[in-house]
Amino acid sequence: MEARAGKFPGPSLIPALNAIQARLGWLPREELEELAREARRPRYEIEGLVSFYPHFRTTPPAKVALHVCHDLSCWARSGEERLAELRARYGEDADVELVEVSCLGRCDVAPAAAVNEHPTPVSDVDSLVAAARDDGVGEAAATVRTEPWPNDPYPAGSGVADRYAALRALLAGEVRADDVVATLSASGLRGMGGAGFPTGKKWELVAGTDDGADGAVKYAVCNADESEPGTFKDRQILADQPHLVLEGLLLGMAVVGAEQGWVFIRHEYGPEERVLRAEIAALREAGVIGPDACGSGRRLELDVFVSPGGYILGEETALLECMEGHRGEPRNKPPFPGTYGLHGRPTLMNSVETFADVPVIVRRGADWWRDQGLGDSVGWKFFAVSGHVANPGVYCVPMGTTVRSLIDTAGGVLDGRPVGAVQPGGASSNFIGPDRLDLALDFGTLAEAGTMLGSGALVVLAEGTDLLAASTNVLRFFRDESCGKCVPCRVGSTKAHAMLREVLDSGSSLDSLDGARRARLRELEEAMRKTSICGLGQVALGPVISVLGLENR
């Protein structure tokens, strides 16, 4: 709380900056000066925001903005070769600005790119560049699935009138808020965004916070800012199940006593943002949200907050700083968002998948949910599977499914090659070797094995892949995405990456990494893990260290 002293109060200027850039393609000085006058905010506050967030630009864009992902899933699918081809084709083209970027959340079509923010596989770049030179690329449509996922209690093709049954029952008094919390607690549902905190417990804590002297103002936020390499399951859930995500969010608001909720979504998810806004409009039209939600006399309002970019915003307190209109730097905890969140008020925060699982649990009961898992695991789990698999994509399987089984479900390894290594929980998780393929995908079993379930992103690398190069690619992502607030993360990730890049550029391999460098890497990893403010710095070197442990297996 002391660290917040001196920050500017008032509404966030980020939506206004987003609107200017959407209209003009960049942020001209004159527009920023006008915004400062209208909002009565100093220019240096605005410049501080613009300079922090990577989506904002202060120079006019080229006619064609070609962004190409260079992170692990795309790297594994010959991304460097395709990037070199694009540089040869467009590097000297005055109309085209080619930029290497961090993960675009399209790992299922890797190597992925975006042309004027239109997502595409690299194989389709040429046609989109031609369109951009001419009349424009138009709006991309969200990729949707026709059959319902197993966590959806509503019939395929049903609309607002036939959905939101759990919310209607709660607002009508047929179900009590305490019963919802008890059901979630009994179900064993945990946060699916990476932390794995018990959902029922979190809702109970926020619902029970002291209202204080300034009234009972609370908020709720759905964190849809998945930006970790290999992670794209939430994108698919938003496209296919906006009704479940929003019903879960609204249930959370009604239970904890919040009237205003937001979905915080990354700006690269334009197609999915449009799906969400259409569903919110339909809810407002049907009277499900508004000043008299479902005729209950309670006010429930929803909106979408578009991220101005940066992986760090996936960290809950950095996300809140962004929503308040500050630079997205993590806060020291405690206090936690459940007691001191958005604008200093108690704030319920869950991931897309967590909220999407709530309606079916409330409708069918805790026992039903627990029975869906395998062994001691509970419920269903969405995974984004990418890398060297035949059919990259999103899969919903029982929690407790083994790594081997999930790889087989995704069609096995390309060309029938053996597995070399797997990241079971996204870029933050440690690599496991082929001898661990029978591990159950669950919070406890993966933690005991020295890795984690994380963001639910399974990245498969075939035997023969340069694992030192792969883990260095992951480290580069964390170095690039560090907010820079704390020294261990900012300096440690840069120093470690420079050391590894020197080894790779010399033509050396993992086997030839000398003892002194290994010792220094382990020393840096320990310092970053123990002293970084947030999870980014704490896990940044974990994948590299895990690879060092795989070479003799």
Protein Blocks (a to p, Z undefined) as FASTA:
>chain_A
ZZmgoiagdjdfklmmmmmmmmnopacfklmmmmmmmnopafklmmmmmmmpmkbccbdc
dfbdcdddfbfklmmnomlmmmmmmmmmmmmmmkbccdddddehiammcccddeehiacd
fklmmmmmmmmmmnogbjadddddfbdcfklcbdehiafklgoklmmmmmnopacfklmm
mmmmmnopacfklnopafklmmmmmmmpcebjnojadcddddfkbfbghiaklmmmmmmm
mmmmmmmmmmmmmmnopabdcddddfklmmmmmmmmmmmmmmmmnomgcjkgghlopacd
ddddddebjjklmpmklmmmmmnopacddddddddfklocghhiacddddfklmmmmmmm
mmnojklmmmmpghjbgcjdddddehjdfbgcdddddehiafklmmmmnopaehhiacfb
dcfebjkbccddfklmmpccdfklmmmnopafklopacdddehiafklmmmmmmmmmmmm
pgolamklmmmmmmmmmmmmmmmmnopafklpcfklmmmmmmmmmmmmmmpmblmlmmmm
mmmmmmmmmmmZZ
